[in-house]
Amino acid sequence: MQTERLLPDQMGMARAAILLAGGQVVAIPTETVYGLAGDARNGEAVARIYQAKGRPSFNPLIVHVPDVDAARTIAGMTPEAEALAAAFWPGALTLVLPLRSDAGIASLVTAGLDTVAIRVPAHPVAQALLRLTGPLAAPSANASGRISPTSAAHVLDPDGGLDGRIGAVLDAGPCPVGLESTIIGWPQGRATLLRPGGIPAEAIAKVLAQPLAAHQADPATPNAPGQLTSHYAPNATLRLDASDPRPDETHVAFGRPGPFTLSETGNLTQAAARLFDTLRRADREGRPIAVAPIPDHGLGAAINDRLRRAAAPRD
């Protein structure tokens, strides 16, 4: 299969919609990362997502829709979910909610669970495409467990990319947020942080007027995307909280200049946007990677979550 590279113009959008309607998978831009999209109602299309990524079949996918009205046709929107949707949609927030019996979503999307992960992306290209196609299942557009893509070039990277394994990539430039969405669920009836991401947990807790519950994920039976122990991984090994790199290591800095710095000024928003691209560039050095300490608050919590998973032992 030859992967088409499409521009986000009328012709490119129409071509992407045709491929998706035909059951193919297309990498699309969102404000978080590039997603590997397939028709969420078509089981064969969803199976192609898993096939292209090499993704375990028990790991659920996020359904992307254009607005909250579309979300209500798929998921049971509770009062707390409605409050979060009003505050953060469109945006980098995913809600895990009861799946409606009449939703028409392929069972592979939810990995057989009675809940569905759903999001309204803010990216204008994703918004326009979703209004042409309807709901799209779209995990990150990379091989499962590898570094997430924040540009079309990452999607097509010869080292661990998806070139030749998917129908097309819709190239709209770099993703402005650069981290996957924050995921909130209600597994025990209380709002719970299932995955830190592009919206700080503190901002979500403020809307709900209560702290979020912590969740101890079981990697063997994830109830939301991004909970596998080893995930977002480069080829090289990672050493975290490394203020002083060893001579044989490539140093990813924070708060100071350098060839592989997440932010020269210690800006967490900038660090989040640069994270995956910087890891990819450091990985090309062919040496172990040492990452500087990152403050563990706000977006720093999501950055550290990705780094811990990238550094985890691999099977």
C-alpha positions in Angstrom: 0.0 0.0 0.0 1.3 3.5 -0.8 0.4 6.1 1.8 -1.0 9.3 0.3 0.1 12.6 1.7 -2.9 15.0 1.5 -3.1 18.7 2.0 -5.8 20.1 4.3 -7.7 21.8 1.5 -11.0 21.0 0.0 -9.6 18.3 -2.3 -7.5 16.7 0.4 -10.4 16.7 2.9 -12.7 15.1 0.3 -10.1 12.4 -0.5 -9.7 11.6 3.2 -13.4 11.3 3.7 -13.7 9.0 0.7 -10.9 6.7 2.1 -12.5 6.7 5.5 -16.0 5.9 4.0 -14.3 3.0 2.2 -13.0 1.5 5.4 -9.5 2.7 5.1 -7.5 4.4 7.9 -6.1 7.9 7.6 -3.8 9.8 9.9 -5.4 13.1 10.9 -4.2 16.2 12.8 -5.6 17.1 16.2 -4.4 19.8 18.6 -2.9 17.0 20.8 -1.1 14.5 18.4 -1.9 13.0 15.0 -4.6 10.3 15.3 -5.0 7.2 13.2 -8.6 7.5 12.2 -11.1 4.9 11.1 -14.9 4.8 10.9 -15.9 4.1 14.5 -19.1 2.3 13.2 -17.1 -0.1 10.9 -15.6 -3.1 12.6 -13.3 -3.9 9.7 -12.0 -0.3 9.6 -11.3 -0.4 13.3 -9.5 -3.7 12.9 -7.3 -2.0 10.3 -6.3 0.6 13.0 -5.2 -2.2 15.3 -3.4 -4.0 12.5 -1.5 -0.9 11.4 -0.5 0.0 14.9 0.2 -3.6 16.1 -2.0 -2.6 19.0 -3.2 -5.1 21.6 -6.9 -5.8 21.0 -7.9 -5.2 24.6 -6.8 -1.6 24.6 -9.8 0.7 24.0 -9.8 3.6 21.4 -11.1 7.2 21.7 -14.1 8.1 19.5 -13.8 11.6 18.1 -16.9 13.6 17.3 -17.5 17.2 16.1 -19.6 18.5 19.0 -21.3 17.7 22.3 -24.6 16.9 20.5 -22.9 14.1 18.6 -21.3 12.9 21.8 -24.8 12.6 23.4 -25.8 10.2 20.7 -23.0 7.8 21.6 -22.5 8.2 25.4 -24.6 8.8 28.5 -23.7 12.4 29.4 -23.9 12.8 33.2 -24.3 16.2 34.8 -20.5 16.2 35.7 -19.7 15.2 32.1 -21.8 18.0 30.8 -20.0 20.5 33.0 -16.6 19.3 31.8 -17.8 19.3 28.2 -19.0 22.9 28.6 -15.7 24.0 30.1 -13.2 22.1 27.9 -14.8 21.0 24.6 -13.6 21.4 22.0 -10.3 20.5 23.5 -7.8 18.1 24.9 -10.2 16.2 27.2 -11.5 12.7 26.8 -14.4 11.4 28.9 -15.1 7.7 29.6 -18.8 7.4 29.8 -21.5 4.7 29.6 -22.0 3.5 26.0 -25.5 4.0 24.7 -27.1 0.8 23.4 -28.1 2.5 20.2 -24.7 4.2 19.6 -23.8 1.9 16.6 -20.1 1.9 17.6 -18.1 -1.1 16.7 -17.3 -3.3 19.7 -13.6 -3.3 18.8 -13.5 0.4 19.7 -14.5 -0.2 23.3 -12.6 -3.5 23.6 -15.8 -5.1 24.7 -16.4 -2.7 27.6 -19.8 -1.0 28.4 -18.1 2.4 28.4 -16.8 4.5 25.6 -13.9 7.1 25.5 -15.1 10.2 23.6 -13.6 13.5 22.7 -14.4 16.7 20.7 -11.1 17.9 19.2 -10.4 21.6 18.7 -8.2 21.3 15.6 -10.1 23.0 12.7 -9.0 20.3 10.2 -10.3 17.5 12.5 -13.5 19.5 13.1 -14.1 19.9 9.4 -13.3 16.3 8.6 -15.6 14.9 11.4 -18.5 16.9 10.0 -17.9 15.1 6.7 -17.5 11.6 8.1 -19.2 11.1 11.4 -17.5 9.5 14.5 -14.0 8.4 14.0 -12.0 6.1 16.3 -8.5 7.6 16.4 -5.6 6.5 18.7 -2.2 8.1 18.1 -0.9 7.5 14.6 2.2 5.5 15.6 3.2 1.9 16.0 1.8 0.7 19.4 4.1 1.7 22.3 6.3 4.0 20.2 6.7 7.8 20.4 3.5 9.6 19.5 3.5 11.7 16.3 3.1 15.5 16.4 3.7 16.0 12.7 2.9 14.2 9.4 6.7 13.5 9.1 6.5 11.6 12.3 3.6 9.5 11.0 5.6 8.6 7.9 9.0 8.2 9.7 10.8 5.2 8.3 11.8 4.2 11.8 8.7 3.1 13.5 6.2 5.1 11.4 3.2 3.9 9.4 4.3 4.7 5.8 2.9 2.0 3.6 0.6 0.6 6.3 -2.2 3.3 6.1 -4.2 4.9 3.3 -3.2 8.5 3.8 -2.0 11.2 6.2 -3.7 14.6 6.2 -0.8 17.0 6.7 -1.8 20.2 8.6 1.6 20.9 10.2 2.7 20.4 13.8 0.2 19.8 16.7 0.0 22.8 19.0 -0.5 20.9 22.3 1.8 18.0 21.6 0.5 15.7 24.4 -2.4 13.3 24.3 -5.7 14.3 25.9 -6.4 14.1 29.6 -8.8 11.2 30.3 -11.5 11.4 33.0 -13.8 8.5 34.0 -16.1 7.6 36.8 -15.2 3.9 37.5 -16.3 4.1 41.1 -18.9 6.8 40.7 -16.4 9.6 41.3 -14.5 11.7 38.8 -11.1 9.9 38.3 -8.0 10.9 36.5 -7.4 7.9 34.2 -4.6 9.5 32.2 -2.9 12.9 32.6 -2.7 14.9 29.4 -3.1 18.2 27.7 -5.5 19.8 30.2 -4.1 20.0 33.8 -5.9 17.9 36.4 -6.1 21.0 38.6 -8.2 22.8 36.0 -10.6 19.9 35.8 -10.9 19.6 39.6 -11.7 23.3 39.8 -14.7 22.9 37.4 -16.0 20.0 39.5 -15.3 21.8 42.8 -13.6 18.6 44.2 -10.3 16.8 43.8 -10.0 14.1 41.2 -9.7 10.5 42.5 -6.4 8.7 41.7 -6.7 5.6 39.6 -4.5 2.5 39.8 -4.6 1.1 36.3 -4.1 -2.6 35.6 -2.0 -2.8 32.4 -3.4 -6.2 31.7 -7.0 -4.8 31.6 -6.9 -1.1 30.7 -10.2 0.7 30.8 -8.9 3.7 28.9 -6.2 4.4 26.3 -2.6 5.1 27.3 -2.5 2.8 30.4 0.0 0.2 29.2 3.1 0.2 31.4 5.5 0.5 28.5 4.3 3.1 26.1 5.5 6.2 24.1 8.9 4.5 23.9 12.0 5.4 21.7 14.5 2.7 20.7 17.0 3.9 23.3 16.7 3.4 27.0 15.7 6.4 29.1 17.1 7.6 32.5 14.8 10.1 34.2 15.5 12.9 36.7 19.0 13.2 35.3 20.5 16.6 36.1 24.0 15.5 35.0 24.2 13.3 31.9 26.9 10.6 31.7 29.4 10.9 28.8 27.7 8.1 26.8 24.2 9.7 27.1 22.2 12.2 25.1 20.8 14.7 27.5 17.3 16.1 27.1 17.4 19.3 29.1 14.7 21.5 30.7 15.1 25.1 31.8 18.3 25.7 29.9 19.5 25.8 26.3 20.8 22.8 24.5 20.4 20.8 21.3 17.7 18.7 22.9 15.9 20.9 25.3 12.2 20.8 26.1 12.2 24.4 27.1 15.1 26.9 27.5 13.0 28.9 30.0 11.3 26.1 31.9 7.9 26.6 30.3 5.8 23.5 30.7 3.5 24.3 27.9 6.4 24.6 25.5 7.9 21.4 27.0 4.7 19.5 26.3 4.5 20.7 22.7 8.2 19.7 22.1 8.3 16.4 24.1 7.7 13.8 21.4 9.7 15.5 18.7 12.6 16.0 21.1 12.6 12.3 22.1 12.6 11.3 18.4 15.5 13.6 17.6 17.5 12.4 20.7 16.8 8.8 19.7 18.5 9.3 16.4 21.8 9.9 18.2 21.8 6.1 18.9 22.8 6.5 22.6 21.0 6.1 25.9 18.8 9.2 26.7 19.0 11.0 30.0 16.1 13.4 30.7 16.3 16.3 33.1 13.9 16.6 36.1 10.5 18.0 35.2 8.3 19.7 37.8 5.4 17.4 38.6 2.5 19.8 38.5 0.2 21.1 35.8 1.3 19.8 32.4 4.4 18.5 34.1 2.4 15.7 35.5 1.4 14.6 32.0 5.0 15.0 30.7 6.3 12.8 33.6 3.6 10.2 33.0 4.8 9.8 29.3 8.4 9.8 30.3 7.9 7.1 33.0 6.1 4.9 30.4 8.8 5.5 27.8 11.4 4.4 30.4 9.5 1.3 31.6 11.0 -2.1 31.0 9.9 -3.6 27.7 8.8 -7.2 27.0 
